[in-house]
Amino acid sequence: MKVNKKVLGTLNKCYALAQVEFDGKNYLACAAEKEDPCYLYDYEGNFIEKLWDGPGGVMSLEQYLNQTYPTLLATWKFYSPNNGADSKIVYYLRKDGEWQIHT
């Protein structure tokens, strides 16, 4: 088997990945550990969109299935090792072509 490395983009301290499916297509969401955004790529490695700018601290990222609208659950501001006092679980809902945050 031959493997080719392909750089999809730049994300400081990418920590969480999740498979995301909506509109009949599969995507890969990549979120940062620190103060950085979350990006969405298709399975061919093409950048699709920025899901959010920050605040980062995303240690887990998961699609919440069987919802009316595509929904992602994420930890937020969970900075390691001892700085998680402001952390919380948030969800992002894709409605009308945009990701909306709910805290």
C-alpha positions in Angstrom: 0.0 0.0 0.0 1.3 3.4 -0.9 0.4 6.3 1.4 0.6 10.0 0.5 0.7 12.8 3.0 -1.6 15.7 2.3 -1.6 18.8 4.4 -5.2 19.9 4.7 -4.7 23.1 6.7 -3.1 24.6 9.7 -4.6 24.3 13.2 -2.5 24.9 16.3 -2.8 21.9 18.7 -5.6 20.0 16.9 -7.0 17.8 19.6 -10.5 16.6 18.7 -11.8 15.0 15.5 -15.3 13.9 14.7 -17.1 12.4 11.7 -20.0 14.6 10.8 -22.8 13.7 8.4 -25.4 16.1 7.0 -27.1 16.7 3.6 -26.1 13.1 2.7 -22.4 13.8 2.8 -19.6 12.9 5.3 -17.2 15.4 6.7 -14.4 15.6 9.3 -14.5 18.2 12.0 -11.2 19.2 13.5 -11.1 21.3 16.7 -8.3 22.9 18.7 -7.1 22.3 22.2 -6.2 26.0 22.8 -7.6 29.3 21.6 -8.2 28.3 18.0 -11.1 27.5 15.7 -12.8 24.3 14.5 -12.8 23.5 10.8 -14.8 21.2 8.6 -13.2 19.2 5.7 -14.7 16.7 3.2 -13.3 13.2 2.9 -11.2 14.3 -0.1 -9.4 16.8 2.1 -11.1 19.9 0.8 -11.7 22.7 3.3 -15.5 23.3 3.6 -16.0 25.9 6.3 -15.0 27.2 9.7 -17.5 26.0 12.3 -16.4 28.5 15.0 -13.6 30.8 15.9 -13.0 29.8 19.5 -12.6 29.8 22.4 -11.1 26.4 21.9 -10.3 24.0 24.8 -12.1 21.3 22.8 -11.2 18.0 24.2 -14.1 16.1 22.8 -16.3 16.5 19.8 -19.2 14.3 18.7 -22.2 14.5 16.4 -25.5 14.1 18.2 -27.4 11.8 15.8 -31.0 11.6 14.8 -31.8 15.3 15.3 -33.9 17.5 13.1 -30.8 19.6 12.3 -27.1 18.5 12.3 -25.9 18.9 15.9 -22.4 18.8 17.3 -21.6 18.4 21.0 -18.3 19.8 22.2 -16.4 20.6 25.4 -15.4 24.3 25.5 -12.6 26.0 27.5 -11.4 22.7 28.9 -7.7 23.7 29.1 -5.3 21.2 30.6 -4.0 20.3 33.0 -5.5 22.5 35.8 -7.4 25.3 34.1 -11.0 24.0 33.4 -13.0 26.0 35.9 -14.8 27.8 33.1 -15.3 24.7 31.0 -18.7 23.6 29.7 -20.5 21.4 27.2 -22.0 23.3 24.3 -23.8 22.3 21.2 -23.7 23.7 17.7 -26.8 23.3 15.5 -26.6 23.7 11.7 -29.7 25.6 10.6 -30.2 27.6 7.4 -26.6 26.9 6.3 -25.0 28.3 9.4 -23.7 26.7 12.7 -25.4 28.3 15.7 -24.0 27.9 19.2 -26.1 27.0 22.2 -24.5 27.1 25.7 
